[in-house]
Amino acid sequence: MSARVQAGPSTNGGPAPFPDLEDYLADIGDRIRAERKARGWTQSKLGKLAGIGLATVKRLENGSLWMRPFLQACWALEVQPDHLMSDQWQMPEVVRKLQLSSRQARVLREAASGDPLSRVAARLGEDSRAVGACLSQVYQRLGVADVPQAERRAAAVRVAMQHNLFTPTNQTS
């Protein structure tokens, strides 16, 4: 049997290096062979019971072909193959990409000054109600609408900066 190999994400946060892939595939093939032999089955019997051909059983036990794309996808997704197939697997939370329209980014950039809306609107050449409505949309989109009003603009600016949605006017590009 092959030596046991760590699969999936590495301890340094990235995917495990691909040189281990061959060993991992061989290890899985060895395990399939061991399970088959422990039952006293031939490769033909396993193939018949699994609904696959003898050639496929041989490729499985040799650790080749079909498993490779599955494992490569697991490594890229940083998901352990056994976790992906387990009963404990749960639908992951969808990561929503935050975006602002160019107008929303411009209004938030101006509002980041902390000036009253009337002054922000004057700089933008817009009505203060329109600027307030735009900011309200920005707060909803960035998920800070429930933050206390006194802290809402700063929270929106923080979230926008974290997601690289704009550069404040006081920084150079």
N, C-alpha and C positions, 0 to 999 in steps of 0.2 A: 504494500500500500504506500501511497505517497504521503509525505509529511503534511500535517495540517497547516493550512495557510490562512492568514487573516484576510477576509474579503470585505469589500465595502469601504466606507470612508476611513481614511487614515486618522491617526491621532493628531496630526497637525492641521486638521480641518478640511483638507482637500480629498479628492478621490484617491483610493489606493493606487499605487503605481501598476501599470499594465504588465510588467514582467511577471507578476504573481498570477496573472490570469491563467497561464498554461498549467501551473501547479494546481490552481483551484479547480480548473476543469478536470484535470486528472484525478483529483481527490473526489470530486462528485462521481466521476465514472467508477472509481474504486468502490465507493459506497453503494452504488447501484449494483455492481457486481457482487459485493458482499451480501447485500440483502437478497439477491436472487439465489446465490449459492446456499445461504442459510435456510432457504425454503426447499432446497434440492431441485430447483427448476433449471431447465436448459434455457439458453437464450431464445430458442424458438418458442418455448412455453410462455416466457415473459412477453415476447412480442405478440403472441396470440391473445393472451389475457389483457394486454394493454391496448390492443388494436393497432399495433405498429409492426412494420416489417422487421425481419431478422437483421437487415443491413442497418436499420435505424438503431436497434438494440446494440449492435456492435459499435456504432459511432458514439452512442451514449456512454458505453463502458470504456471507450477509448478517450472520452472527454473532448469530443470534437463537435464541430458544426453548430447545431441549433441552439445550444446553450450560450454560445459566445455572444450573440446580439442581446440576449436577455441580461446576461451579466454585465455587459458593457453599458447597457441602459441603467442598470442598478447603480453601477459605479458613478455614472454621470449624474444621476439623481441623488447620489449620496444616501441610498436606501439599501439596507441589508437585504439580500435576496430572500432569506428565510422570513424576515419580517413582512416583506411584500406578499408572501404567500400564506401568512399565518392568519388565524381567526382574530387576532388582536389588531390587525391592520384596520385603520380608520381613514375615511376620506380626509385628505389634508385640507387645511383652511386655504382658501383661494387668496393669493397675494394680489391685491389690487394695485395697479400702477397709478400713482397720483399724477394728475396733469392739471395744468391751468391754461386757459386761453391766453393769448398775448395781452389782451386787455386786462384780464384778471391779474396776471403777473405784474403789469404796469401799475394797476391800482394798489395792489398789495405792497409793491416796492415803495410807492409814494406814501402809503399809510404807515409803513414801517417807521417813519420819522416820529410817529406819536402825535403829530399835529392834529388839531380838530378837523373833522370831516370837511368843514367849510373851506379851510385853508388847503387841504389836499385836493378838493374839488376845483378850487381856483387854479392851482398849479396844473391840473389836468385839463382845464378848460371845460369842465362838466358841471352839471347840477349836483349838489350835495346828496340829493335823494337817490340819484342814479349811482353815485359812488357808494352810498350806503347799501343799496341793493346788490351791487356787484360784490362788495365785501361780504355780505351775508351769504352769497353763493360760494365765495371762496372758503368761508368758514365751514359750510356744509361739506364741500368737496374735500377739504383737508381734515375733516373729522374733529374740529375744535369748536363747533357751535355750542356745545354744552359747557365749555369752559367759562368761568365767570367773566362778565363783560370787561372788567378792568384788565384782565390778563389775556383776552381773546386775540387781540392783534399780535401781541408778542408770541403767543402760542402758534398762530398761523405762520408767522415769519419763521419761527424755529422749524416747524414741519416742512415748510417750503424749502428752507435751506438744507435740511437733512436729505431731501429728495432732489436736490439740485434743480429746483424749478425756477430760480432766479438768483441773481447776484444783487445784493443791496447797492444802492447808489453811492454809499460811502466807501465801497471797495472798488479797486480797479480790476478790470478784466484781464 
